[in-house]
């Protein structure tokens, strides 16, 4: 089994658990996304694995999103290299996984952290969790979610979340169909494991064929639409306002647009 820098990987009773542990809030950098993709591939290739759970070692956050220090002062090309992993690499491995994936949100998910969660088939969230897209406040955009969110919760509510930047609590996210279940903090992993066992009990052949059909039926040019939004965010990152927003965030001050 490979050595992982930022995650723990374990298989129990036909369920693979991928636990992010990049302290303090699982800010996503190249190392974390590389580890997650490698762990997904490991689970995909293991015939003894029938379901996968992605979770966090921390109650403080599922993931706070992209490590902004990684892109501050960088170019659109630098950002593109990262987004090719976060969006396209994640989409491709999930699309071909052939096994159900569950995100167990132990705490808040923000920005790219939401990407990790909604890339899974099912979301189980703690009552303390919340979902938000604060990118607009630092002069960038949550590109993938321009595609995903309107389809999930409707155009108008999606616009409010994406352009207002305010998070919604897990219970509201559940009402909008953005998460499947909200449970007490202590029960998040218990609930996710119970659901994973339900999936694992099904025929693995039927699960793979049926899941493939489900994803094909609901893809609707998804990847091409994401590619269009990636072009936009890579152009935005080169603007003075984007760089000012990132600098202001790093310096803990209000941006001077």
Buried (B, 14 or more C-beta within 10 A) or exposed (E): EEEBEBBBBEBEEBBBBBBBBBEEBBBBBBBBBBBBBBBBBBBBEBEEBBBBBBBBBBBBBBBBBBBBEBBBEBEBEBBBEBBEBBBBBBBEBBBBBBBBBBBBBBBBBBBBBBBBBBBBBBBBBBBBBBBBBBBBBBBBBBBBBBBBBBEBBEEEBBEEBBEEBEBBBBEBBBEBEBBBBBBEEEBBBEBBBEBBBEBBEEEBEEBBEEBBEEBEEEEEEBBEBBBEBBEEBBEBBEEEBBBBBBBBBEEEEEBEE
